[in-house]
Amino acid sequence: MFWSFLDSFGVYLVKFGFSIVIARTLSPEDYGLMGMIVIFISLGQMMMQSGFSMALIQKKESTDTDLSTAFWFNVVVAGIIYIILYFSAEAIATFFGKPILVSITRVASAGIILNSLCSVQVSILTKRMDFKKLTGINLAGALISGTTGLILALKGYAVWALVFQTLAGNVVYLAGLWIISGWKPRFIFSFQSFKSLFNFGYKILLQGLTDVIFTKSYFPLIGKFFSVAQLGFYTNASRFYEIFIRQTANSVTRVIFPAFSAIQDEREKFNSNYLKSFNLLALVTYLGSLILVISSRPFVVIALTDKWLPAVPYMQVFFLDGFFFPLMMFNQNILYSVGKGGLSLKIDIVRKVVILASIYILFRYGILALIAGQVFSTLVALILSGLAVTRIQGINSRSILMTMVKLLLIAGLCFLVSYYIIDRVTLSDWVELGLKITLVPVIFIALARLFGIDAVAELRTFLKDFRTRQVKT
């Protein structure tokens, strides 16, 4: 868990730093152009993996035949997807009325092929829980890709700085995984292995495809009916949401899935670890999301300059999703770890129906309303997935519910302190930001102890034990 979090927050802190500098250099319109094609690239990435990465991790014994079969399937699918996007680029550009999207789509799509060449290696290291090596590779990729994007941005390459920033990271990631994983594909393809992997992976694929379609569809929708600048504000707000919220969820779930898969037959141990992990995750994500919401405005002024202030409301509503999304992903991976992928898929379909309904109802009320609809859909999925896990495993849901209610109440009280005390005093942006990231967390932890949140003591014990183990090592 330590290395997974270091990967997410150490590596993404590097990406975060580069994002700030690059955003100060480029215009909202540049980000808007990239936002127009994000759904097509994301769909291609999801179809390329086809759920095989998760299937290889969930399978207790993955043979070399399984690994090679998954590798060659991913490569062939990636090639087909690239060809489709290459010849569809003109139609995409015509739809948005931006001729430059032809070349952008064709170049950016190459990242799908690069990622197909290393997806199996990622699964191998993840199954070994060797996140230390993954962290090193990701850090190198973040530094090189960020440097590439920054240099190109400063030299006036505009949107191309964002395109080649991503591709540079893909190349470094590919090279690092081939060197470090120690695995090379053999010229083997087994239909039996394919069938075994696909029987589990197609559920992941369907869930992933619908997730991309329903969450990334906002980009072309906003790009078509709103200005390019507004899409740029939405795109950059979404990028910070990806860094802070989605990556938090990913850093947890990629550890949770293999760890709980290994003890899926030990119910008592499984349930005990579930309760402890869920409560710890809730404490951390509620505090983190609160800080992100209240600190958005001074952060944007200091880091991105005033030209990005219209993105602040988008960021704040996006960050509200942090109260629910990591916990929802945690529960979904728990369901997958006990072989209930079909149930997780059904819950995800309900979430997508809520998203679709919110788009239809809220589109007329603007971009903020659309983002709020996404947050509400996550809350619905969290409730349903929580009920599913507790029912299947025979866990008492009352303790989980009480913890969440208490944490929401504490977060609300801290928000009131920020809004009615800190925001009412005339302070410089630096002082305001400093108070919100130092004083508010102290108040939050103090209230959590006062309310009897067990996760505070568990977190302290966890960190103490971890430090002790590191000293011994």
N, C-alpha and C positions, 0 to 999 in steps of 0.2 A: 504493500500500500504506500509506503514511504517513497519508493522509487517511481511508482505510478503517479503520485501527486507531484513529485519533483519534475517528472516528465511533463505533466500538464502545466504546472505553474512555473517551473523553471524555464522550460522551453517556450511556453506561451508568454512568459514575461519578456523574453527576448523578442518574440514576434510582436508583442504589445508595444515595446519600445520603438521598433522599426515602424510599426503601423502609425504611431503618433507622428514621427518625423515625416513619413511619406504622405500622410493625410494633410500635414501643414503645407506640403509642396504641391500636391495635386488638387484638382477641383472636384466639387461634388458631381459634376458631369462625368468625370473620368470613372468614378465609382459607379455611377448610374449605368454606363455602358457595360461594365463587367456584371452588374446586377441583371442585365437583360438576358445574359446567356447562362446564368448560374443554374437554372433549373435543368437545362440540357446537359451540362457537364455532370451535375449531381446524379441525374437519371442514368447517364452512361456509366458512372462509377459504380452505382448500385447494381446495375444489370451485369456488369463485368464480374463482380464478386459472387453474385447469385446465391449468397448465403453460405457458400462453401467454407469460408473462413471460420464462421461460428460452428459449422458442422464438424470441422476438423478438431476444434477445441472440445466440443461436447462429447465426441466419440472417445471412449476410454482408451482404445488402442488404435492409433492411426498408423497404417503400414506405409511403406515407401511407395507402394502402388497407389494408395489413396492420395498421397501428397502429389505425386506426378500427374495423376488423373486430374486433380483439381487445378494444378498449374497450367496444363495444356488447354483445359477447357476455358480458364480465365483469359489466356492469351488469345485464343481464337475468337471468343466473344468480344474482347476488346478491339480486335482488328475489324470485326464486322461493325461494331458501334462507331468506330472512327470513320469508316467509309460512309456510313449513313449520315453522320454529322457533317462530313466534308461536303457531300452533295446537297445537304439541306441548308447549308450556310446562307445561300442566296435568299431562300424563302424566309429564313429567320430575319435577315437584314431588311427584307421588303416589309415584313410584318411590323417592324418597329420604325421603319423609315430611316434607318441608319446604315448606309452602304459600308462603313468601316467594319461592321459586325461580320462581314464575310470573312475577312482575313483573321479577325480576332477569334472567331469560332473555330476555324481550321487549325490555327496554331495552338490555342488553349486545349483543344480536344486531344492533343498528343499526350497530355498528362494521364489520360485513361490507359493508354498502352504502357506507359512507364510504370504505373501502379500495378498493372496486371502481372508484371514480371517479378513482383516482390510480395504479393499478397499472401502466398503460402508461407514464405519466410516469417512474416509477421505472426501468422497463426502458430508456427512452431515455437517462437520465442514467448508468445503469450501463454501457450499451454504449459511451457516450462516455468512460467511466471518469472521469466528472466527480464524484468523491466529495467534493470540496471543497464543492460546493453541497448535496449530500445531507447532509453533516455539519452545515452551518448549519441546515437545515430540521429535522433530528433534534434538534439541541440546543435549538432554540426549542420544539419539541414536548415535549421532556423537561422543560424548565423550567416550562412552562405546565401540563402534565398533573400534574407532581409537586406544584406549588403548589395546584392544584385539589384533588387527593387529600388533601393535608395539611390544608388549611383545613376540608374536609368532615369529616375524621377528628377534628380538634380540636373541631369543633362537634357531635360526637356522632352523625354519620350512619352510623357502623358500616360494614357491608359496602358500602353505597352509595358510600362514599368511593372504594373500589376500582373500582366500576363506572364512575363519572363521571371518575375519573382516566384510565382507558383511553380513554373517548370524547373527552375534551378533547384528548388527544394525537392521536387520529385526525383531529379537525377541523383542528388546526394543521398537521398533516402534509399534509392534502388542500389547504388554502389555499396553503401554501408551494410545493408541487409545481406547482400550476396557474400560479402567478405566475412561478416561476423556470425551469421546463422550456422555456417558449416554444412548447409544442405544445398545440393544441386539437383535439378530435375533429371529424371531418366526418360528415355523415349518409350514411355509406357502409357497406355490408356486402357483402363479396364471399365467395361460397361457395368460390371457388378459393383465396383467401387463407386462409379458415377451414380448409380441408382441408390446406393446406401447413403451417400452424401446428399443427394438431391431430395430424398424423402424427408430429411430434416431441414435442409437449406432452403427449400422452396417457401417455407413459412417465413423464414427470415427475409427472403427476397421480396415476398408480397408485402410484408410489413414495411420493409425499407422503401420499396417503390411507392407505396401509398404515402409514406411519410414525406418523401421528396416531392411528390406531386402536390400534396395538400399544404405543405409548409413553404415550398419554394415557388408555388404558383403565384404567390404575392408579388414576386419580382416582375414577371412579365405583365401581370395585371396592373401594377402601379406604373410600370414603364409605358404601358399603352394608354392609360387614361389620366395620368398625372404628368407633371413636367419631369425632365431628366434630372434636374437638381433635386426634386423631392425624392426621386428614386435613389439618388446619391446619398441623401440624408438617411433614408431607410436602410440602404445597403451598409453604410458604415456603422449605424446603430446595430444592425444584425451581426456585423463582424465582431463587435465587442461582446455582444450576447453569446456568440459562438465561443469566443475566447474564455469568458468567465463562467458561463452557465453550462453550455454543452460540454466543454472540456472538463469541468468538474464532474459532470455525470459520467463521461467516458473514462476518466481516471479511476473512478470507483467501480463501474460496472465491468471493466475489462479485468479487474482483480476478482470481483465478486463471482462472475460467471464460472471461471475455472475452479475457484476455491470451493464454492458450494456444489459444483458438479461432482467434486471429489468425495463429498460427504452426503450425497443425496440419499443414501440408504441408512444413514444414522439420524433418525428423526430427532431424538432428544438433543444431540449436539447441534444439529441443523437449526432447530428452533431457537436454542439459546443464543447461537451466533447471529441469527436473523434479528432478534430483538435488540441485541446490543449494537449491531451494525446499523440498523435502521435509526435508532435513537441518536447515535453519534453523528450519523450523516445529517439528520434533521437539525441538530444543534449547529453544526458547521455551516450548512447551506442557508439556514434562516439568518444567521448572523451575517454571513457574506453577502446575501442578497439585500439585506437591509442597508448595509454600508454602500453597496453599489447604487441603490435607488437614491439615497440622500446625498451622495457625493457626486452625482453625475454633472450637475451644473458647474461647480467650481473646477472640476477636473477638465471638462471640455474647454472652458475659458483658458485655463493654464496650459493645457497640453495641445489642444487642437486649434486654438484661437477662436475669436468671435464668429467667424464665418460658418462654424459648425454648430452654433447654438440652436438652430431649428431642429437638430437631431436629438437634443436633450429629452424632450417628452417621449420620443420613440424609444430611447434607451431605457428610460425609467419604467415604462410599461413592459418592455422586454424583460427587464431585470426582475419584475414581479414573478415571472415564470420560474425564477430560481427557487422560489418557495416550494414548488411542486415538481418541476421537471426531473431533477436528480433522483428524487424519491420514487417517482413513477418509473424511471428507467431501472432503478434498483429492483423494484418489484417485478418488472417484466423479465429481467435477467434471472431472478429467483425462479419464476415460472419456467423459463427455458432450462434452468439447471436441473429441475425435477422432471423434465420431459413433457411439460405442459405448453409446448409452443403453440399448439392450436388454440388454446384458451387465450394466450397472450395476443395472438393474432385477432381473435374476435373482439377483445377489449380495444385493440388498436383501431379496428374498423369502426367501432362506436365513436372513438375519438375523432376519426376522419369525417364521420357523418356530422359531428358537432362543428368541426371546422368548416365543412361545406355549407352548413346552415348559417353559420356566423358570417361567411363571406356574402351569402345571398342577402342576409338581413342587414348587415352592418356596412356594406360597401358604400352606401350613399352617405354615411356619416363620416367618412374620411379614413385616413391611414391609422390613426390612433385606435379607432374602433375595431379595425381589422386585427391589430396586434392584440387588443383585449380579448377578442374572440379566440385567438390562439391560446392565450393564458387560461381561459375558461375551459377549453377542451382538454388541456393538460390536467386541470383539477379534476375533471370528470374521470379521466383515465386513471389518475392516482387513486381515487376512491374505489373504483371498480377493481383495480389490480390489488389493492390492499385487502379488500374483502375476499378476493379469490385466494390469495396466499394464506390468509388466516384460516379460511375454511378448509382448504386442502391439507394444510399442515396441522390443523387443530390448535392454532395459536389464539390466545385471548386477545382480541382486538381492542379491548377497553383501555389497556395500558398505553397502546400506541396512540389511540385517539386522544387521550388525556394529555400526553406529551405534546402532540401537535397543537392542541388548543392552547395550552400554556405558552408554547413558543410563539404562536401567533399573537397572543395577548401581550407578551413581552416585547415583540417586535413593534406592535402598535404603540405601546407606551414610549418606546425609544424614538419612534418616528415623531410622536408629539413633542418630545423634548427637543428634537432637531428642528422641527418646524416652528414651534412657538417660542423657543429660547435662542438657539444658535442663529436661526435665520432672521430673527427680529433685531439682532444686534448688528450694527454697522461694522463689518470686518473686511479685511482684505481677502481676496480669493484664497490665498495661501493659508491664512489663519483659519478661515472657514473649513477648508479641506482638512487641515491638520486636526481640528477639533472633532470633525465627523469621523475620522478614521482612528482616533485614539480615545476620546471621551465616551462616545456612544458605545463602542465595544465593551468598555469597562462597566458601564451601566447595564448593558445587556447581560453580561456574565454574572454581575451582582444580583440582578433580578432573577436570573435562572437558578442561582443557588438559593435565593429566598423562596422561590416557588417550588423548590424540591425537585429540580430536574436532575435525575440520576446520571444523565449523560455527561454532566460537568465533571463529576468525580471520575467517571469511567475514562473520559478524555485525559484527565490529569494522570491517572494510573497508566493508561496506554502510553502516553508520552514519556513517563518516567521509566517504564519497562523497556521502551524502545531505546532510550538513551543508555540504559544499563547494558543492553545487548550490544550496542555499538561500541561502548567502551571496552567490553570484554573481547569483541572482535578485533 
